[in-house]
Amino acid sequence: MYLRYVMVFFVVFFLTGLDAMAIEFEVPQNRKVTEILPAETISGPHYSIRKNVASYGYMYHYTVDSDLGVFKDLRELV
């Protein structure tokens, strides 16, 4: 009987505590490449960086169009 009460306590404790322990994560934000990089690096003779850059906290994710193809998810730490 004692074991049943202990089990019920732990089930109720963990089920109600899981929502309270949930962690909120940052949602990626789009920024303009002109806000991040100097104008002379945004495009060159063989490449161009797309105007929207995804920002995940301290990391930027770029998409580069070049003569060799499209490079997605290039990262840079801030």
N, C-alpha and C positions, 0 to 999 in steps of 0.2 A: 504494500500500500504506500509506504514511504517513497519507494522508487517511482511510483506513478506520479506523485506530487512533484518530485524533483524533475522528472521528464516534462511534465506540463509547464513547470516554471521555466525551464530552459527553452522550450519551444516558444512560449509567449515572449520571453525576453529577447530571443534572437529574431523573431519575426517583427516585433515592434522596433527593435534597435537597428535593423538593417536600413530602414528608411532614414533614420537619423544619422547614420554613418555614411550615407551616400555623399560622394564628392562631386562638386560642381566643376566641370572643366570649361576652359575657354572655348568659345566658338570661333572658328577662323573668320577673320575679317579681310575683306578685299581693300587694298590700297592702290593708289595710282603709282606707277613706276617713277613718274616725275617727282613724287614726294620722297623717294628713297635714293635714287641714283642720280648722278650728275648727267646733264643733257648729252654730253659727248660720249657717254658709255651706253646710252639706250639703243643706239643703232650704229652700225658700221657698214662697210661696203659689202660684207657677206653675211650679216646677221641683223636681227632686230629683236628686241625684247617686247613681249606683249604688254599692253598698257595696264592690265589688272594683275596684281601680285597678291597671292594669298598670304596672310600673316597669321602664323600660329604662335602667339606670344613673342618669343625672342627669335623666331626663325621665319624667313621669307622664302616662298616657293615661286620661282620664276618659270615662265615658258618662253623658250627662245626659238624663233624661226630662223633657219639658216639655209645656205645653199645645199648643205648635206642632209637637211630634213628638220623635223621639229623635235626639240629636246624639252621634255616636260619634267616638272618636279625637280628643277635644279635648286639647291638649297644654299642659304647663306645665314650664318648666325649673326645676330646683332651684337 
